[in-house]
Amino acid sequence: MKSLIVILYNIRSTYNVGAILRTCECLGIDGVFFSGYTPFLDKGLPHEQEKLRKQIHKTALGAEELVSWERQDDILAAFAKLRNQGYKIYALEQGIERPSLDITSINEYPEQTALVLGEEVHGIPKEVLAECDELIEIPMRGKKESFNVSVAAGIAMWEISKAAQSDREMRLRTQR
């Protein structure tokens, strides 16, 4: 099975963090990096941590205890660590200065893939996008230009997992 790591960069809402963690657990994602000002259980003073824990738990429903995670406030340091382990980094973002790939058109991802999710309103900053290997986007059919980050995360993780599953099934078929 291929490895998929999710990087949450400057996600503001604890409820989005919890929803993404729950989706990660359900899809068997290998780990999550918390970066920038993304809230999580180890952030702040003990009474602040307890408040964050309760808010995240409200949507994570215990997944926060099951998903492997690491905090790396400096996202570029997280990228370096993952690249040293052989990961290719994909940002879920609509490309403006740099084209993005339609996520539904990608049939295969690398053995080790990292998916970067950005801030709810402003997305991922240009400086961070410049350090990503590829930009991928979910095609929009309506008038709105974006999904809620937790919804977009679920769609993207499913598409990447589906591509990995299809690739595995193809390898099994050719080995028979």
C-alpha positions in Angstrom: 0.0 0.0 0.0 1.2 3.5 -0.8 1.8 6.0 2.0 -0.2 9.2 2.2 0.7 11.9 4.7 -1.6 15.0 5.2 -0.1 18.4 6.1 -2.5 20.9 7.7 -1.1 24.4 7.2 -2.6 27.3 9.0 -6.1 25.7 9.3 -7.9 28.0 11.7 -11.0 26.0 12.8 -10.7 23.2 15.4 -13.8 21.7 13.9 -12.2 21.5 10.5 -9.1 19.9 12.1 -11.3 17.3 13.9 -13.3 16.5 10.7 -10.1 16.1 8.7 -8.6 13.8 11.4 -11.8 11.7 11.4 -11.6 11.4 7.6 -7.9 10.5 7.8 -8.6 7.7 10.3 -11.5 6.4 8.2 -9.4 6.3 5.0 -6.3 4.8 6.7 -4.1 7.8 6.1 -0.5 7.2 7.4 0.0 10.4 9.4 -0.8 14.1 9.8 1.6 17.0 10.2 0.3 20.1 12.0 2.0 23.2 10.7 1.8 26.9 11.1 -0.9 28.1 13.4 -3.1 25.0 13.0 -4.6 24.2 16.4 -3.9 20.9 18.0 -3.7 19.1 21.3 -0.2 20.2 22.2 -0.6 23.9 21.5 -0.8 26.4 24.4 -1.1 26.3 28.1 -2.8 23.2 29.8 -6.2 24.9 30.1 -6.0 26.0 26.4 -5.0 22.5 25.4 -8.1 21.1 27.2 -10.3 23.6 25.3 -8.7 22.6 22.0 -9.0 18.9 22.8 -12.8 19.3 23.4 -13.4 21.3 20.3 -11.3 18.9 18.1 -13.0 15.8 19.7 -16.4 17.2 18.8 -15.9 16.4 15.2 -13.0 13.9 15.4 -15.0 11.6 17.7 -11.8 9.9 19.0 -9.9 9.8 15.7 -7.5 12.3 17.3 -6.3 9.4 19.5 -5.9 7.0 16.6 -4.2 9.0 13.9 -0.4 9.2 13.9 0.6 12.9 14.1 3.5 15.3 14.4 3.7 19.0 14.9 6.2 20.9 12.7 5.5 24.7 12.9 7.8 25.4 10.0 6.2 23.9 7.0 9.4 24.0 4.9 11.1 21.9 7.6 8.2 19.5 7.3 8.7 19.4 3.5 12.5 18.7 4.0 11.8 15.9 6.4 9.3 14.3 4.1 11.5 14.7 1.0 14.3 13.0 2.9 12.0 10.1 3.4 11.1 10.0 -0.3 7.8 11.9 -0.3 6.5 13.9 -3.3 4.5 16.9 -2.1 1.1 17.9 -3.6 -0.7 21.1 -2.7 -4.5 21.1 -2.9 -4.9 24.5 -4.5 -6.3 26.1 -7.6 -3.3 27.2 -9.6 -3.1 30.9 -10.6 0.5 31.6 -11.3 1.3 28.0 -11.8 -1.1 25.5 -13.4 -2.8 22.8 -11.2 -3.7 19.3 -12.3 -7.3 18.1 -12.2 -7.3 15.6 -9.4 -9.6 13.3 -11.2 -7.2 13.0 -14.2 -4.3 11.6 -12.2 -4.2 7.8 -12.4 -1.2 7.1 -10.2 0.6 8.9 -7.4 4.1 8.2 -6.1 4.7 5.5 -3.5 5.0 8.2 -0.9 2.7 11.2 -1.3 2.2 14.2 1.0 -1.0 16.3 0.6 -0.9 19.9 1.8 -4.2 21.6 2.9 -4.2 25.3 3.5 -6.0 28.0 5.4 -9.8 28.1 4.9 -10.1 31.6 3.4 -6.8 32.4 1.7 -5.5 28.9 0.9 -1.8 28.2 0.7 0.6 31.1 0.3 2.6 31.5 -2.9 5.9 31.0 -1.1 4.7 27.6 0.1 3.1 26.6 -3.2 6.5 27.3 -4.9 8.1 24.6 -2.7 5.4 22.0 -3.6 6.1 19.4 -6.4 2.6 19.6 -7.9 -0.6 21.5 -7.4 -3.8 19.6 -7.7 -7.4 20.9 -7.7 -10.9 19.5 -7.5 -12.9 20.5 -10.6 -15.7 22.9 -9.8 -19.0 22.6 -11.6 -21.1 25.2 -9.7 -20.7 28.9 -9.2 -18.7 28.7 -6.0 -14.9 28.4 -6.4 -14.1 26.3 -3.4 -15.2 23.7 -0.9 -14.8 23.9 2.9 -11.3 22.6 3.6 -12.6 19.5 5.5 -14.8 18.6 2.5 -12.0 19.3 0.0 -9.6 17.2 2.2 -12.1 14.2 2.1 -12.5 14.4 -1.6 -8.7 14.7 -2.3 -7.8 11.9 0.2 -10.4 9.6 -1.4 -9.2 10.3 -4.9 -5.6 9.7 -4.0 -6.5 6.5 -2.1 -8.7 5.4 -5.0 -5.8 5.9 -7.4 -3.5 3.9 -5.1 -6.1 1.1 -4.8 -6.5 1.0 -8.6 -2.7 0.9 -9.0 -2.5 -2.0 -6.5 -5.3 -3.9 -8.3 -3.6 -3.4 -11.6 -0.3 -4.9 -10.2 -2.2 -7.8 -8.8 -4.0 -8.5 -12.1 -0.7 -8.4 -14.0 1.0 -10.8 -11.5 -1.6 -13.6 -12.1 
